[in-house]
Amino acid sequence: MTPTHEDLFAAAGLVIAGGVNSPVRAWKSVGGIPIFASHAKGSRIYDSTGKEYIDYVLSWGPMILGHAHPDVIAALCQAAQKGTSFGAPTDAETQMAQLICETIPSIQRIRMTSSGTEAAMTAVRLARGYTGRNLIIKFDGCYHGHADSLLIKAGSGVTTLGIPGSPGIPEELAGLTLSLPYNDPGALEKAIERYGNQLAAVIVEPVAGNMGVVMPQEGFLKKLRELTAENGTVLIFDEVITGFRFSFGGYQNLIGIEPDLTCLGKIIGGGLPVGALGGKKEIMERLAPTGDVYQAGTLSGNPLAMSAGIATLNILKSKADSYQSQSHLADVLCREMKKLFSGHGIATCINRIFSMFTVFFQEGPVNDLNAALKSDTGLYARYFHGMLENGIWLAPSQFEAGFLSFAHTADDVDRTLDACSKTLRDL
Ligand SMILES: *Cc1c(COP(=O)(O)O)cnc(C)c1O
C-alpha cells in the first residue's frame, strides 16, 4: 500500500515542526496538503504515488541542468567514494574558487559556506567590520536568507527604521536595518543623505526573485553603485538566484556593474547545500584568519558540494549557448500563456528575464513589492491546484519565481500550455 500525501504529512507533523524543514513547502499560501517528492530526472519530478509532473520550481532555482544530470551524479559518486568530509582544505575548493573568480571579475577572493543565508549574514558582518559602521539598507520584498539583520519587514519610507520581520529578532537589531522600496533611487538618495556616515552596506537582489520576479528599472542599479561608492558604503549584490542563471557568470557581468561583495548559492552547488561570499580582496581579507572578522563552517567547502558544483559549472561553461535556447523556450511559454489568460478574460502581468518568470494575477506593471501585493492570490491558488492536477509543478505561492532548466524541451512547453488551457477551462 502506497501511503497518501495526507498520511505522509500527518506522520511528518508528529516529528518535524510544522511537518516541513522550510515553511513554504507546507503550502500555507495555496492551501491543501503538500505533495511529497520521490525522485526527479531532467525536467520531470515524481511524487510519492508515482505521478509525474513537469517541474518549474527546480528546487527553487539550483537545478538549472535539470534533475539528476548524469555528469553531476557521476562526480558526486566519485567524490563520495573518497570520503564525505575532512575538515581540512582540498584542491576541489580551489578549483571551485578559480572557476568563480575567473568568471566574475569583481570576485577577487571567495569564501564558501553551506547556505545562501550564511553568505548574506557574513556579507553584512564583514561590511560592518570593514566600514566600522552599523546601519544597512535592504529593499522591500528582497530576501537574503533568514539571518536576523536581513529578515526585516518593509519599513515605509526612508524615515522609518526597520521593524522585526519575526518574533525573536530584537528591535534594537532590526533598528539597524532600513528597508526601502525597490526601484526607487530617490528614496535611496534621501536615506544616504540622512544616514550616510552610519551606512555600512546596501544589499540588493540585482534582479528580485523573492517577491515574484521583478526587474531592476533602467538606472536603478547604476545609481546604487554611484551613491554607495561616493559614500564609502559596501554594495552587496545578492546573486544567490541570479548567479549563473542567465549566462555563465553573474547578472553583474551582463550589466557591467561591479559590486564590492557578491553572495552566491543555489546553482553553484548543483543541488547540494552551498553558498559563497566573494568580492574585493581588500574587503575579503578582513575575514579571519587574515583579518579580524570571524566566520567559519564545519562543512564549508564540503567535498560532495564542491564536486556537484564544479561539475555543474563546467557543464554550464561548455554549453553556454543553451542559455539562449532556454531563454527562447521561456519566452514562448510566457507569450502563449499570456494569450491563454487573455482569452479567458484573466488579467496577468508576466515578468520574465531569460529563463526566470512570474505570472502575476493582475494588470501590472509590477516593479516593486507594493505592486506585487496587488495580485489576486486566491486566483493564483486555484490556478496552482489546477496545474498540479494537470501535471505541472509550480511554486506554491504567487510571490516566487518559476524556472526552466536546460532539460526543458519544446514538448514540455507544449504540454504545459495544454495543461494551462485545461486548467483555465475548469477554473
Ligand atoms: C535562496 C536565497 C537566499 C538564501 O539561500 P539559502 O541557501 O536558502 O539559505 C538568499 N538570497 C537569495 C536572493 C535567495 O534567493
The ligand as an ORCA input file, in Angstrom:
! r2SCAN-3c Opt
* xyz 0 1
  C      17.512     31.393     -1.593
  C      18.070     32.748     -1.357
  C      18.874     33.022     -0.240
  C      19.081     32.042      0.878
  O      19.774     30.913      0.488
  P      19.626     29.576      1.408
  O      20.584     28.634      0.767
  O      18.178     29.180      1.280
  O      19.983     29.961      2.773
  C      19.475     34.268     -0.163
  N      19.285     35.181     -1.099
  C      18.502     34.972     -2.187
  C      18.366     36.034     -3.218
  C      17.858     33.741     -2.327
  O      17.033     33.560     -3.362
*
